[in-house]
Amino acid sequence: MASAREPARERDKLMVQLHPWPGERLAKETLRPSASQDTVAYGYLGDMQLRLVFDEPGVANAAAVRPDDLARLELTPQKAVAYAASNSKRAGGAPQITSLAGGIYTLRGQHPDYNATFFLDRTFWRQQLEKFPQGLLAALPRKGVLMFAPAGDAAVEAELKKQAGRMLAAAGPSAVSACVYRFDATGWQPIAELPQPQAAPAAAAAGKPTVDDDDDDDVEEEIEDGVDLDKAAKGQRMLALSILGTLLVNGAARSGVLPVLPVFALYVALGIYSLLGVVRLSSGLGKPTGSTIFYMVLTFVPLVSLVAWITLSVQATRKLRSAGWRVGLLGARP
């Protein structure tokens, strides 16, 4: 249970959170002091501000950093933000990339309150830029959500705006930013606004779900449940290859083409490979640990294992196709 005490007001507890900036849009990354005399916050980019807090594991609530804290710790604004970004990155752990529909991805860490601070991780984004030299797009519609996609595809950009705009419309006080940002060799810059929430249609006003509401619920559910379509696709491909390999080894064993010992070795290798495929596919679908273990056990039961693999593969196919992936006999591709 988290303690009600205040976190220690020291450098190693210094963290940064992203919040809405009430001032005018900021075209470039900067540290513009806020008007508040009680907390330390800086207008940063677009409609976002960086708010410094003290936070630590086991403490219920973060504590706002005061100007006298920076003076006591002998930190300039630039050094304070650098310390806070480094500590927040360590608290979040390695960023986990999760696939959503339409070529959109999210970044998540171990600490939901600091998912958005991956936006400040220059090393990560430069690595992504090597894969996507045309640039990257990002949106932070609400707390705990950082969405991104490769730049250069108008359909993907429209999908990012659509999904992020829906989240922003439903975010309420948890909203962070109404901008779309682009990252390239020069850094981040705001390039567009998310669509403004539209008036609810008559069906929604009457309490009936609309098609768009259902789509938005699916996106939210995938984020919360940890669905990772990339991982699911790789796991599905591994199981497809496992089935094909098993058929080939069975044929070789029955025909006597291979001696007993090599056949046994191949069965062992296929068993390990298929087990890894089950783990990857099940976790990619966001299944709980108990379900993953259940499918792992079934992998060692002859014939039943094939039923388990097909069941997982069918579930993956539905998810992948609904997200726009093309699924063939040996797996899927976006």
Secondary structure, DSSP 8 states (H G I E B T S, - for coil): --BSS----SGGGEEEEEEE--SS-BSS---EE-S-SSS-EEEEEBTEEEEEEE--TTBSS-EE--HHHHHHTT--HHHHHHHHHHHHHHHH-S-EEEE-GGG-EEEE-S-GGGSGGGGG-HHHHHHHHHH-TT-EEEE--BTT--EEEESS-HHHHHHHHHHHHHHHHHHGGGB---EEEEEETTEEEEEEE--------HHHHTT---HHHHHHHHHHHHHHHT--HHHHHHHHHHHHHHHHHHHHHHHHHHHT-S-HHHHHHHHHHHHHHHHHHHHHHHHHTT--HHHHHHHHHHTTSTTHHHHHHHHHHHHHHHHHHHTT-EEETTEEE-
